[in-house]
């Protein structure tokens, strides 16, 4: 019986490039939304612009 990892790898290998791109885009958007929510929770007094700027900085590896 294949392991969970082996089944997942087979599923990923069977995906088209377009499917992989859609999955990666969805994951990126979800990560960005989670990061934004975390920043907003840590800094409730910040404006939306400040939260956005910090989220961008975090999502770019802290370089922006």
C-alpha positions as CSV (number, residue, x, y, z in Angstrom):
1,X,0.0,0.0,0.0
2,X,1.5,3.4,-1.0
3,X,2.1,5.9,1.8
4,X,0.3,9.2,2.0
5,X,3.4,11.0,0.7
6,X,3.6,8.6,-2.3
7,X,0.0,9.1,-3.2
8,X,0.3,12.9,-2.9
9,X,3.4,12.9,-5.1
10,X,1.6,10.8,-7.7
11,X,-1.3,13.2,-7.7
12,X,1.0,16.2,-8.1
13,X,2.9,14.5,-10.9
14,X,-0.4,13.8,-12.7
15,X,-1.3,17.5,-12.7
16,X,-1.0,19.7,-15.8
17,X,1.2,22.8,-15.6
18,X,-2.0,24.9,-15.6
19,X,-3.4,22.9,-12.6
20,X,-0.1,23.4,-10.7
21,X,-0.1,27.1,-11.4
22,X,-3.7,27.4,-10.1
23,X,-2.8,25.5,-7.0
24,X,0.3,27.6,-6.3
25,X,-1.7,30.8,-6.9
26,X,-4.4,29.7,-4.5
27,X,-1.8,28.8,-1.8
28,X,0.0,32.2,-2.3
29,X,-3.3,34.0,-1.9
30,X,-4.2,32.0,1.2
31,X,-0.7,32.6,2.7
32,X,-1.1,36.4,2.0
33,X,-4.5,36.5,3.7
34,X,-3.2,34.7,6.7
35,X,-0.2,37.0,7.0
36,X,-2.4,40.0,6.7
37,X,-4.8,38.7,9.4
38,X,-1.8,38.1,11.7
39,X,-0.4,41.6,11.1
40,X,-3.8,43.2,11.7
41,X,-4.2,41.2,14.9
42,X,-0.8,42.1,16.2
43,X,-1.3,45.8,15.4
44,X,-4.9,46.6,15.9
45,X,-4.2,50.4,15.9
46,X,-2.6,50.3,12.5
47,X,-4.3,51.7,9.4
48,X,-5.2,49.4,6.5
49,X,-2.3,50.9,4.6
50,X,0.2,50.1,7.4
51,X,-1.1,46.5,7.6
52,X,-0.8,46.2,3.8
53,X,2.8,47.6,3.8
54,X,3.9,45.2,6.6
55,X,2.2,42.2,4.9
56,X,4.1,43.0,1.7
57,X,7.3,43.3,3.6
58,X,6.8,40.0,5.3
59,X,5.7,38.2,2.1
60,X,8.8,39.5,0.2
61,X,11.1,38.0,2.8
62,X,11.3,41.1,4.9
63,X,13.1,43.1,2.2
64,X,10.5,45.5,1.0
